[in-house]
Amino acid sequence: MRTVTITDVAKHAGVAVSTVSYVLSGKRAISATTSQRVMRSVRALGYHPNAGARALASKRSNVIALVLPLRAGMHLPVLMQFATSVVTTARQFDHDVLLMTADEGPDGLRRVAASALVDGMVLMDVEIHDPRVPLLRELGEPSVLIGFPADASGLTCVDLDFARAGAACADHLASLGHREIALLGAPNVVYKRGTGYAERTMEGFVEAGRTHGVTTIASPCEEGFDEVCATVRDLLERHPGLSGLVVHNEAATGHVLGALRVLGRRVPEDVSVMAICPDDVAERASPPLTSVLIPAADVGYQAVRLLMAKLEGVAVPDSTLLEPRLAIRQSTRGR
């Protein structure tokens, strides 16, 4: 079938081509009656504006990049929740998403910026000393980071307040009377990279425990069952009074519960267990886990909203931190 053109729409609506263009672009006021007639013709003919021509006219590609390097220690199902939120929110703003998954560092940003393929970028898996940050400042390309580097000046960053999330877990366990608690975090490779969210969670947990006068232990945790079981066994042998456990590692959450069963520890009668994770991970565990939500949908939405505001020249806050939300379920109890 022949592609429907703007000329076909104009003929069908009985108006000039320029009128159709003004109705679609909104660059000039057109009467409501004429606009409605044009839009009826657009729908009747199934007309879609040519993306290339639209980009030339507006100097916009209507595409944003989601820079999501797939690295060791990252949990793909949760990453896809973030990515899905970015894609669906971008569509609400009439933008498509170019997904960049190669771990190219600054070179990838430089390449996509030089290509003029995208209007702006959303970056994920932000490190404390992220090598992409100096280039972002140099390029001046509109961007939003999901995560916070050590120096966030001149950047736009959004994320869950992971320091407060870690602290909220320690607060909850301390309020139940637990005096010796532990955090099992992301795999060791995530800390070696200096990934921001993992380090901030651990720091918040330890600091809150110190404030409550509670003994806190915090360590990385690998993802396989045998490794998790060995970690939990060693933890309990070294700290026999341990009665509260927080897991910030979605891939290991079920294995931690399995390891406790193997070791003869009941949840929550012997050990209270919490997680920092999406609600679906916490709710399908047995027992359902008390948790602090990782709000992937909200973070993705906020990132795109901030980027679209920047594209329109609207001032946005440098820092957006989402407050952690604690959901109490069946895996924690008082001592």
TIZAMAR-607838 format. One record per atom (N, C-alpha, C): residue in three letters; x, y, z. Coordinates in steps of 0.001 Angstrom, whole numbers, plus 500000, padded with zeros to 6 digits. Layout:
<rs>
alaXYZ
...
</rs>
This chain:
<rs>
met500839498802500000
met500000500000500000
met500871501243500000
arg500417502284499293
arg501151503546499227
arg501070504255500566
thr502193504848500978
thr502225505585502240
thr501370506836502146
val500541507051503157
val499700508244503195
val500575509461503472
thr500377510530502687
thr501177511741502836
thr500339512869503430
ile501029513941503803
ile500335515102504339
ile499439515732503274
thr499825515578501996
thr498989516087500881
thr497669515339500828
asp497726513999501058
asp496487513205501068
asp495556513674502178
val496134513977503351
val495327514446504469
val494680515785504121
ala495458516686503510
ala494931518002503137
ala493769517879502158
lys493930517009501156
lys492844516811500182
lys491604516224500842
his491806515246501701
his490687514588502377
his489928515576503266
ala490679516475503936
ala490046517437504841
ala489568518695504118
gly489996518872502852
gly489599520060502095
gly490290521316502591
val491558521199503001
val492311522360503485
val493678522368502808
ala494446523421503027
ala495788523519502481
ala496747522624503259
val497834522225502603
val498852521415503264
val499411522142504477
ser499603523451504339
ser500149524224505457
ser499221524182506672
thr497911524135506421
thr496960524064507538
thr497119522759508306
val497271521658507576
val497497520362508229
val498777520424509075
ser499817521010508503
ser501083521128509221
ser500926521922510510
tyr500184523030510437
tyr499990523858511633
tyr499173523134512698
val498163522382512266
val497349521626513219
val498202520582513947
leu499061519882513190
leu499858518811513780
leu500997519332514642
ser501559520480514257
ser502705521010514993
ser502298521937516121
gly501096522527516017
gly500648523481517015
gly501368524815516942
lys502060525077515823
lys502846526306515712
lys502006527531515369
arg500771527320514954
arg499905528456514651
arg498480528093515055
ala497755529073515572
ala496377528825516008
ala495484528546514802
ile494758527461514870
ile493793527076513828
ile492453526877514520
ser491376527255513855
ser490057527153514482
ser489760525724514907
ala488942525600515949
ala488617524277516483
ala487925523409515437
thr487051524020514647
thr486322523264513615
thr487277522683512592
thr488209523520512119
thr489172523053511114
thr490103521999511704
ser490553522235512929
ser491454521270513580
ser490790519913513723
gln489515519923514117
gln488799518658514268
gln488652517945512929
arg488395518723511862
arg488253518118510525
arg489574517490510081
val490674518198510330
val491984517663509962
val492279516386510735
met492008516378512051
met492314515196512860
met491435514010512485
arg490210514282512058
arg489351513182511578
arg489959512561510320
ser490513513397509448
ser491149512885508231
ser492422512113508560
val493178512612509537
val494389511909509962
val494052510508510439
arg493016510398511263
arg492629509082511793
arg492032508198510705
ala491228508792509826
ala490579508004508773
ala491590507412507800
leu492632508187507500
leu493630507731506529
leu494788506973507178
gly494871507036508504
gly495979506375509195
gly497304507058508938
tyr497286508380508927
tyr498502509138508614
tyr499438509203509814
his500737509002509555
his501778509159510567
his502845510085510011
pro503155511182510687
pro504177512104510187
pro505511511396509995
asn506215511731508914
asn507521511157508642
asn508505511591509725
ala509124510600510379
ala509992510921511511
ala511195511753511086
gly511769511445509926
gly512920512202509459
gly512565513644509177
ala511438513846508499
ala511029515216508189
ala510694515975509466
arg510049515292510394
arg509699515942511657
arg510951516348512421
ala511974515478512375
ala513212515790513077
ala513917516987512449
leu513913517043511117
leu514539518184510442
leu513830519482510787
ala512509519429510815
ala511730520646511062
ala511872521120512504
ser511925520187513430
ser511933520563514846
ser513322520562515470
lys514310520045514717
lys515665519848515229
lys515660518899516424
arg514686518039516464
arg514569517008517497
arg514436515655516829
ser515002514631517456
ser514842513269516940
ser513663512559517578
asn513156513103518697
asn512120512444519497
asn512557511057519944
val513847510927520216
val514435509697520744
val515342510087521907
ile515272509319522989
ile516231509482524083
ile517005508179524236
ala518205508279524757
ala519024507089525006
ala518888506660526459
leu518750505361526675
leu518845504778528015
leu520165504030528062
val521126504568528792
val522465503982528869
val522487503034530061
leu522369501752529764
leu522239500717530791
leu523268499623530526
pro524530499854530930
pro525561498840530673
pro525280497575531468
leu525258496448530773
leu524984495169531433
leu526297494605531951
arg526437494609533276
arg527684494223533924
arg527450493071534891
ala528546492457535317
ala528455491371536305
ala527847491902537596
gly527023491053538233
gly526432491410539514
gly525145492188539420
met524662492430538207
met523404493163538039
met522265492168537860
his521124492462538473
his519981491541538437
his519036491985537325
leu519032491232536235
leu518340491656535014
leu516849491915535209
pro516095491064535926
pro514655491340536075
pro514357492706536674
val515148493135537658
val514920494447538265
val515342495551537303
leu516456495352536602
leu516878496340535609
leu515799496551534564
met515147495476534161
met514109495601533140
met512885496355533656
gln512646496321534970
gln511567497146535527
gln511883498631535338
phe513143499004535583
phe513551500387535334
phe513416500719533852
ala513933499832532997
ala513916500095531554
ala512486500212531027
thr511606499330531492
thr510210499380531049
thr509561500694531444
ser509852501163532644
ser509289502434533081
ser509792503587532232
val511080503595531909
val511639504650531063
val510980504628529685
val510832503449529100
val510252503337527752
val508794503785527737
thr508007503304528687
thr506577503646528680
thr506362505127528995
thr507178505681529875
thr507040507110530177
thr507470507953528987
ala508542507546528314
ala508990508287527132
ala507897508331526070
arg507170507232525927
arg506089507216524921
arg504993508215525281
gln504769508434526566
gln503784509440526978
gln504198510831526528
phe505493511027526320
phe506012512303525836
phe506353512249524344
asp505812511233523648
asp506024511082522206
asp507499510884521860
his508224510150522706
his509616509830522439
his509815508315522438
asp510715507855521608
asp511164506471521629
asp512477506404522398
val512931505173522653
val514121504979523479
val515139504124522729
leu516364504619522675
leu517498503858522165
leu518189503225523358
leu518185501890523439
leu518767501177524578
leu520230500858524283
met521130501377525119
met522570501159524958
met523058500279526103
thr523382499020525805
thr523725498059526854
thr525208497723526902
ala525986498148525915
ala527420497858525936
ala528098498703527011
asp529073498109527676
asp529799498819528731
asp530950499601528079
glu530598500720527436
glu531571501505526677
glu532090502725527426
gly531520503020528585
gly531965504171529354
gly531802505469528583
pro532756506398528732
pro532645507692528060
pro532590507590526537
asp533242506573525963
asp533251506456524500
asp531850506289523936
gly531007505517524627
gly529636505331524161
gly528849506627524182
leu529034507425525242
leu528338508711525326
leu528805509651524216
arg530116509668524011
arg530670510549522982
arg530129510166521600
arg530047508862521353
arg529568508394520049
arg528116508775519811
val527249508554520793
val525831508826520585
val525561510324520518
ala526345511109521265
ala526175512565521214
ala526582513099519841
ala527669512566519276
ala528148513036517971
ala527203512639516844
ser526452511559517038
ser525568511065515986
ser524296511880515828
ala523945512671516846
ala522689513436516856
ala521471512519516749
leu521642511272517193
leu520521510322517134
leu519485510589518215
val519908511203519330
val519012511334520482
val518949512782520941
asp517844513094521622
asp517665514434522190
asp518306514552523577
gly518456513444524270
gly519016513463525609
gly519259512043526080
met519800511901527292
met520199510589527791
met519774510382529239
val519385509145529547
val519185508687530925
val520248507630531182
leu521031507811532244
leu522126506900532547
leu521837506121533821
met522164504820533797
met521967503957534952
met523290503355535408
asp523239502620536521
asp524391501968537142
asp525503502981537356
val525166504025538087
val526094505133538326
val527055504768539459
glu528347504976539213
glu529373504678540206
glu529706505928541021
ile530270505715542209
ile530661506834543068
ile531625507764542320
his532607507167541654
his533544507941540838
his533367507501539383
asp532239507871538821
asp531847507389537499
asp532645508105536403
pro533352507350535555
pro534169507985534513
pro533352508699533440
arg532045508466533418
arg531205509144532420
arg530857510573532824
val530968510879534107
val530495512170534614
val531265513363534035
pro532607513354534026
pro533299514521533446
pro532898514788532003
leu532694513722531222
leu532295513912529829
leu530883514476529725
leu529993514042530613
leu528636514596530601
leu528665516106530770
arg529487516571531693
arg529593518018531903
arg530185518705530676
glu531142518056530040
glu531802518630528867
glu530869518694527663
leu530085517645527465
leu529202517587526292
leu528062518588526372
gly527529518782527561
gly526374519660527687
gly525101519057527124
glu525130517748526825
glu523939517062526312
glu522921516925527453
pro521632517214527219
pro520651517037528295
pro520678515601528819
ser520786515450530114
ser520911514104530673
ser520356514065532083
val519981512853532498
val519550512580533873
val520216511275534291
leu520745511246535497
leu521357510039536039
leu520407509385537027
ile520211508079536874
ile519518507299537894
ile520599506782538827
gly520851507549539876
gly521950507280540785
gly522744508551541004
phe523621508517542000
phe524381509701542396
phe525871509400542445
pro526693510142541695
pro528141510053541897
pro528536510851543138
ala529808510757543526
ala530267511499544703
ala530096512995544501
asp530429513478543314
asp530270514888542989
asp529158515020541956
ala527985515429542418
ala526823515538541521
ala526579516970541071
ser527536517865541322
ser527338519268540946
ser527209519408539431
gly526247520209539018
gly526024520433537601
gly525300519304536892
leu524827518317537641
leu524128517165537062
leu522690517125537569
thr521875516312536911
thr520512516057537369
thr520423514586537733
cys520188514300539009
cys520211512918539502
cys518908512587540226
val518459511345540071
val517261510877540749
val517485509438541186
asp516980509079542340
asp517089507695542796
asp516312507537544093
leu516122506288544496
leu515688506012545854
leu516783506488546799
asp516409507008547947
asp517392507379548960
asp517878506089549612
phe518922505501549031
phe519376504191549492
phe520006504254550883
ala520613505377551226
ala521142505500552589
ala520005505414553602
arg518898506091553310
arg517736506031554193
arg517081504649554140
ala517155503976553011
ala516584502628552917
ala517338501671553833
gly518670501736553787
gly519455500897554691
gly519182501232556143
ala519081502531556420
ala518805502964557787
ala517425502501558245
ala516440502543557346
ala515081502138557713
ala515043500674558145
cys515861499848557500
cys515905498437557882
cys516495498269559281
ala517597498974559532
ala518202498907560869
ala517248499465561922
asp516565500563561577
asp515596501155562517
asp514508500149562884
his513981499462561871
his512881498523562112
his513334497364563000
leu514477496789562692
leu514951495654563492
leu515294496089564917
ala515889497271565043
ala516205497763566388
ala514936498019567194
ser513892498518566512
ser512635498795567212
ser511972497514567708
leu512303496379567096
leu511754495089567521
leu512603494430568607
gly513687495096568983
gly514505494574570073
gly515702493759569634
his515998493711568335
his517167492962567865
his518427493745568185
arg519436493068568737
arg520662493744569167
arg521868493384568309
glu521721492395567456
glu522825492027566551
glu522204491716565189
ile522525492552564197
ile521865492468562895
ile522909492530561782
ala522546491998560623
ala523497491956559510
ala522817492344558206
leu523605492909557301
leu523173493218555931
leu523984492370554974
leu523302491584554156
leu523934490867553050
leu523646491662551783
gly524694492213551189
gly524519493131550083
gly524684492496548724
ala525021493333547757
ala525208492904546373
ala526464492039546256
pro526655491374545115
pro527903490624544910
pro529126491528545033
asn530254490947545381
asn531466491714545655
asn531888492593544484
val531660492138543259
val532074492899542079
val531380494255542015
val530155494339542546
val529411495599542541
val530100496628543431
tyr530629496181544579
tyr531348497094545480
tyr532715497455544907
lys533348496499544236
lys534646496793543617
lys534518497889542563
arg533376497926541870
arg533148498986540886
arg532834500322541554
gly532503500281542834
gly532118501507543526
gly530740501973543132
thr529813501013542939
thr528450501362542535
thr527751502097543673
gly527173503244543361
gly526684504161544379
gly525609503593545279
tyr524582502984544685
tyr523434502564545495
tyr523842501513546525
ala524746500609546154
ala525146499533547060
ala525933500086548242
glu526869500989547951
glu527684501563549020
glu526837502413549966
arg525896503180549419
arg525085504057550267
arg524148503253551162
thr523614502152550646
thr522754501296551468
thr523522500767552669
met524717500280552410
met525531499715553481
met525897500781554511
glu526275501961554028
glu526637503046554945
glu525444503461555811
gly524260503567555214
gly523068503954555974
gly522708502924557021
phe522833501654556659
phe522516500566557588
phe523451500590558796
val524749500685558541
val525732500649559615
val525596501872560519
glu525401503035559939
glu525286504258560726
glu524041504220561615
ala522917503754561075
ala521694503674561876
ala521862502670563007
gly522510501544562732
gly522754500570563789
gly523601501150564897
arg524618501922564510
arg525472502569565501
arg524663503540566362
thr523759504281565713
thr522915505237566440
thr522056504533567488
his521582503337567167
his520733502581568093
his521543501770569103
gly522860501781568985
gly523680500969569871
gly523590499495569563
val523278499177568302
val523111497784567874
val524380497326567154
thr524776496097567354
thr525905495536566612
thr525477495257565179
thr526215495818564213
thr525864495628562804
thr527029494988562060
ile526686494066561184
ile527652493428560292
ile527145493660558874
ala528033494032557972
ala527629494264556588
ala528669493656555660
ser528211492869554686
ser529165492228553777
ser528501491951552435
pro529316491828551376
pro528767491420550079
pro528209490009550160
cys527397489671549167
cys526825488323549097
cys526717487920547631
glu527250486769547307
glu527150486296545923
glu525744485758545666
glu525503485267544442
glu524128484979544033
glu523765483497544005
gly524738482599543909
gly524444481171543829
gly524085480579545186
phe523288479499545183
phe522826478934546458
phe523973478453547333
asp524926477738546757
asp526028477213547562
asp526817478345548206
glu527064479401547451
glu527812480547547988
glu527012481261549072
val525715481422548834
val524865482083549826
val524813481248551105
cys524654479953550951
cys524561479076552117
cys525848479139552943
ala526995479154552258
ala528278479249552951
ala528394480583553683
thr527926481661553048
thr527988482994553667
thr527121483050554913
val525893482531554819
val524972482561555959
val525494481683557092
arg526013480498556746
arg526553479597557783
arg527717480258558524
asp528608480870557760
asp529762481540558373
asp529319482710559253
leu528320483434558779
leu527815484587559539
leu527245484147560879
leu526457483092560868
leu525831482617562104
leu526851481985563058
glu527882481344562499
glu528923480757563354
glu529740481849564031
arg530021482923563295
arg530837483999563868
arg530031484911564786
his528713484940564576
his527850485819565371
his526635485013565848
pro526821484168566830
pro525715483298567286
pro524522484064567844
gly524716485320568233
gly523597486105568747
gly522831486850567669
leu523215486655566419
leu522558487369565320
leu521086486967565226
ser520192487960565195
ser518758487636565133
ser518004488432564071
gly518700489333563356
gly518055490114562315
gly518928490167561076
leu518319489945559919
leu519077489850558674
leu518378490662557599
val519146491496556885
val518630492291555765
val519336491831554500
val518577491593553431
val519146491159552158
val518920492252551119
his520017492775550560
his519924493753549478
his520562493142548237
asn519916492097547740
asn520441491329546615
asn519296490441546130
glu518564490903545133
glu517338490208544713
glu517601488764544311
ala518716488511543629
ala519006487155543165
ala519287486208544328
ala519744486748545460
ala520107485906546609
ala518991485775547632
thr517920486559547497
thr516895486614548542
thr516306485236548850
gly515858484532547831
gly515286483202548046
gly516307482219548584
his517550482345548145
his518606481450548623
his518907481665550095
val518829482910550558
val519054483181551980
val518000482459552826
leu516738482532552402
leu515674481836553129
leu515890480327553086
gly516316479829551930
gly516599478400551811
gly517766477978552690
ala518791478807552747
ala519955478492553577
ala519575478440555058
leu518738479371555498
leu518300479369556891
leu517532478082557219
arg516715477624556275
arg515985476361556502
arg516962475193556626
val517952475163555723
val518953474094555755
val519705474094557089
leu519942475270557615
leu520701475419558865
leu519812475314560109
gly518532475013559901
gly517626474795561022
gly517162476058561713
arg517212477200561020
arg516754478469561590
arg515391478832561002
arg514438479113561873
arg513088479464561437
arg512966480977561267
val512179481354560262
val511886482774560000
val510395482995560246
pro510014483878561161
pro510851484823561913
pro511176484378563344
glu510810483162563717
glu510953482773565131
glu512396482865565618
asp513345482413564777
asp514758482444565165
asp515505483643564586
val515192483962563343
val515846485070562654
val514792485872561904
ser514743487165562164
ser513896488054561370
ser514650488432560096
val513953488375558959
val514593488651557664
val513843489764556953
met514608490732556442
met514054491819555633
met514771491844554290
ala514183492578553347
ala514833492741552046
ala514638494168551545
ile515557494614550737
ile515404495847549965
ile515248495393548528
cys514025495485548017
cys513734494848546733
cys512374495321546213
pro512033495013544956
pro510680495281544471
pro509650494469545259
asp508438494970545309
asp507389494306546081
asp507123492880545609
asp507221492632544293
asp506896491286543806
asp507887490252544343
val509147490644544527
val510146489731545090
val509813489430546543
ala509447490466547303
ala509130490281548726
ala507860489475548920
glu506859489718548088
glu505551489090548286
glu505533487620547911
arg506361487195546971
arg506330485783546580
arg507278484918547403
ala508046485530548313
ala508924484757549194
ala508080483996550214
ser508674482996550835
ser507974482220551867
ser508848482162553115
pro508449482890554174
pro507247483733554276
pro507433485049553518
pro506324485753553220
pro506447487070552588
pro507317487992553444
leu508207488727552773
leu509240489461553488
leu508850490900553799
thr509112491304555025
thr509116492730555349
thr510189493372554464
ser509860494494553840
ser510801495026552845
ser510710496533552717
val511788497081552176
val511797498452551682
val511756498362550162
leu510782499007549588
leu510530498905548150
leu511618499598547339
ile512089498933546280
ile512857499603545228
ile511840500055544185
pro511532501355544120
pro510427501850543283
pro510859502094541839
ala511136501009541127
ala511673501135539769
ala510766501972538871
ala509458501759538952
ala508528502495538085
ala508576503990538388
asp508593504354539659
asp508620505770540038
asp509935506429539628
val511042505728539834
val512345506296539488
val512445506509537980
gly512018505506537203
gly512055505650535746
gly511186506791535266
tyr509994506909535846
tyr509094508001535479
tyr509716509355535784
gln510260509503536978
gln510859510774537375
gln512046511124536486
ala512848510139536123
ala514014510397535274
ala513597510960533924
val512587510345533307
val512127510824532002
val511448512179532132
arg510645512357533167
arg509972513647533362
arg510990514773533501
leu512042514533534261
leu513084515548534431
leu513791515836533106
leu514070514775532346
leu514751514971531063
leu513887515762530098
met512598515467530052
met511710516198529143
met511618517676529541
ala511619517932530833
ala511605519325531289
ala512877520045530843
lys514015519380530950
lys515270519985530516
lys515265520262529014
leu514678519355528243
leu514596519558526789
leu513753520779526435
glu512804521105527303
glu511955522283527078
glu512530523544527715
gly513727523427528281
gly514359524590528885
gly513825524955530259
val513117524020530897
val512540524264532220
val513578523893533284
ala513743524743534288
ala514679524463535381
ala514191523265536194
val515106522388536538
val514760521196537329
val515709521114538515
pro515309520428539591
pro516212520281540740
pro517417519427540378
asp518561519708540977
asp519753518900540737
asp519594517499541317
ser518883517419542442
ser518796516160543178
ser517345515826543492
thr516934514613543143
thr515605514115543509
thr515784512766544193
leu515512512724545496
leu515632511497546270
leu514245511035546702
leu513889509810546346
leu512590509263546727
leu512700508633548118
glu511741508963548963
glu511743508439550332
glu511471506936550335
pro512209506175551130
pro511959504730551212
pro510614504434551865
arg509993503352551407
arg508690502943551949
arg508814501535552533
leu508566501423553831
leu508666500143554530
leu507324499435554520
ala507328498173554098
ala506120497343554140
ala506385496183555105
ile505610496119556178
ile505814495081557187
ile504975493860556821
arg505662492712556706
arg504974491462556356
arg505273490416557435
gln505380489167557043
gln505391488088558041
gln506774487604558446
ser507837488248557974
ser509179487700558186
ser509949488357559331
thr509330489331560008
thr509994489978561146
thr509088489931562369
arg509715489830563543
arg508974489862564795
arg509899490350565910
gly509295490735567022
gly510071491223568150
gly510792490106568879
arg511826490481569586
arg512617489520570360
arg511947489273571712
</rs>
